[in-house]
Amino acid sequence: MRRRTLLGAVVASLLPTLTRGQVRRPRLAILSPAPRMTDSGTVYGAFTAALAALGWARDRNLDIVERFADFAADRIPALAAELVSLQPDVIFTFTNPGAYAAAEATPTIPIVVGPAVETTLAELAGNFARPTGNVTGITLQVRGQDEKCIELLHTVMPALTRVAVIINPLNAGFNDLVDALQETFRSRGLTLVRVDARGADEIDAAFAKIAEERVAAIHVPDDASVTAHGPSRHRLIELALARRLPVASTHLRFAAEGSLITFSTDIPALARRAATYVDKILKGATPAELPVERPTMFKLAVNLKTAKALGISLPSEILLRADEVIE
């Protein structure tokens, strides 16, 4: 009896030492405003594949905790708070709602955003060259990219006068977009018609307004709830083609699915770049050491099939400049 008691006391005395000797794996939290989409053309798929290529294996040398909002923007803040409660070493997220929710949930845990619009990262990082808080990452676009898309659309359709711009009013990154676009519209003698849509449920109502406004074309800035969300994107293009309205967008998938023209960034490439930021933070870097980056490569795509269906002749200068011509 005494031997058992003595043995128990020895084991009990060793337990704290054994516990101290255990090595905790680093923990990554992924806050996705979208559903779990693992193909390489999605942010989540490109990011996780790049992370694996950098040597990080789930449950081997990295714990990964994830939350997916399925494009329900109102769920994102609560999901961010849940992830913060799990005490991750770094949080990866994307889109403006994801960036703002993560930043609101913690002022200390490093956050990598990849991507979100430039105005969002300007607010959250403070300084692009040396972020002043706990947020860094990659911007979705550069300033002037939507304006360039409008210029290309006007080159294709020089008689154009009225263009609808679809805006998600819940996207804080778009607060100044309409004002920025107005100057481009004025310089080209165009009238901008703002049409709000928060997601798939409001696309039909948006087209009712578009019909009332008698616009001749539509521009769609890159917003996760409208452009990245498949049902929203598909319905928007379907209705536009049915009404013989050409669509221009800064989202890379639009031209392949039926819009007339896109001038986009390579979003999967941005997500892969964000994975290198997470890798560096897991190895000891801080957000202040990782400058916010802007995209440097852009892709012009035109859809010849759509152009023919709409009776639009694409100028040779556009065809020669295009990185992709969809036939």
PECOR-V18853 format. One record per pair of residues at least 24 apart in sequence whose ideal C-beta (glycine too) atoms are under 7 Angstrom apart, sorted by sequence separation. I is the first residue (numbers start at 1). J is the second residue. D is the distance in whole Angstrom. If there is no record, write none. Layout:
I|J|D  I|J|D
//
This chain:
73|97|5  77|101|5  81|105|5  96|120|5  110|134|5  111|135|5  112|136|6  113|137|3  114|138|4  115|139|6  116|140|6  117|141|6  118|142|7  227|251|4  233|257|7  299|323|5  302|326|7  76|101|4  80|105|4  84|109|6  99|124|6  109|134|6  112|137|5  115|140|4  118|143|6  270|295|6  299|324|7  301|326|7  107|133|7  108|134|6  199|225|4  77|104|7  107|134|6  163|190|6  165|192|6  167|194|6  169|196|5  198|225|6  199|226|7  218|245|6  220|247|6  170|198|6  217|245|6  222|250|5  161|190|6  162|191|5  163|192|6  164|193|5  165|194|6  166|195|5  167|196|6  168|197|6  169|198|7  197|226|6  200|229|6  203|232|6  217|246|5  218|247|5  219|248|5  220|249|4  221|250|6  222|251|4  160|190|6  161|191|6  163|193|7  165|195|7  168|198|6  199|229|6  219|249|7  265|295|4  146|177|7  150|181|7  162|193|6  164|195|5  166|197|5  200|231|4  217|248|7  220|251|7  266|297|6  36|68|5  103|135|6  200|232|4  203|235|5  207|239|5  35|68|6  147|180|7  151|184|7  199|232|6  203|236|5  265|298|6  266|299|6  28|62|6  30|64|6  32|66|7  34|68|7  147|181|6  150|184|5  154|188|5  220|254|7  264|298|7  32|67|7  35|70|5  146|181|6  200|235|6  263|298|6  264|299|5  25|61|6  26|62|6  27|63|4  28|64|5  29|65|5  30|66|4  31|67|6  32|68|5  33|69|5  154|190|7  203|239|7  25|62|6  32|69|7  34|71|6  147|184|4  263|300|5  25|63|5  27|65|7  33|71|6  262|301|5  33|73|7  166|206|6  261|302|5  260|302|7  33|76|6  260|303|6  177|221|6  259|303|6  47|92|7  258|303|7  164|210|5  255|301|4  260|306|5  174|221|7  252|299|6  255|302|6  259|306|7  260|307|6  31|79|6  255|303|5  258|306|6  31|80|5  164|213|6  174|223|7  43|94|5  162|213|7  164|215|4  31|83|6  120|172|7  162|214|7  163|215|6  166|218|7  171|223|5  260|312|7  120|173|5  162|215|5  29|83|4  119|173|5  162|216|6  163|217|5  164|218|5  165|219|5  166|220|5  161|216|7  163|218|7  168|223|4  117|173|3  160|216|6  163|219|6  29|86|7  116|173|7  119|176|6  160|217|6  168|225|6  168|226|6  29|88|4  27|87|7  28|88|6  31|91|6  157|217|6  166|226|6  27|88|4  28|89|7  27|89|5  28|90|6  29|91|5  30|92|5  31|93|4  33|95|5  26|89|5  28|92|7  33|97|5  153|217|6  246|310|6  33|98|5  153|219|7  244|310|6  246|312|6  31|98|5  47|114|7  150|219|6  31|101|7  149|219|6  256|326|6  31|102|6  255|326|6  100|172|7  96|171|5  146|221|5  96|172|6  96|173|4  141|222|7  140|222|6  157|246|7  153|248|4  152|248|7  73|170|6  149|248|5  149|250|5  146|250|6  156|260|7  145|250|5  156|261|6  153|261|6  141|250|6  152|261|6  152|263|6  149|263|4  148|263|6  145|263|7  141|265|6  140|265|7  71|199|7  95|224|4  138|270|5  138|273|5  138|274|5  137|274|6  137|277|7  136|277|6  136|287|4  73|225|7  115|267|7  135|287|6  142|294|5  134|287|6  139|292|7  142|295|6  71|225|6  136|290|5  141|295|7  115|270|4  137|292|6  138|293|5  139|294|5  157|312|7  114|270|6  131|287|5  136|292|6  139|295|7  156|312|7  114|271|5  131|288|5  71|229|5  130|288|5  156|314|6  114|273|7  156|315|7  114|274|3  155|315|6  130|291|7  131|292|6  112|274|5  129|291|5  156|318|6  128|291|6  155|318|6  128|292|4  112|277|5  112|278|5  152|318|7  125|292|5  112|281|7  110|281|5  121|292|5  110|286|7  110|287|5  92|274|7  92|278|6  90|278|6  34|224|7  33|224|6  90|281|5  90|282|6  89|282|6  34|228|6  54|275|6  46|268|4  50|272|4  54|276|7  56|279|7  43|267|6  47|271|4  51|275|5  46|271|4  47|272|7  50|275|4  54|279|5  46|272|5  41|268|6  47|274|6  51|278|7  40|268|6  43|271|4  47|275|5  28|278|6  26|282|5
//
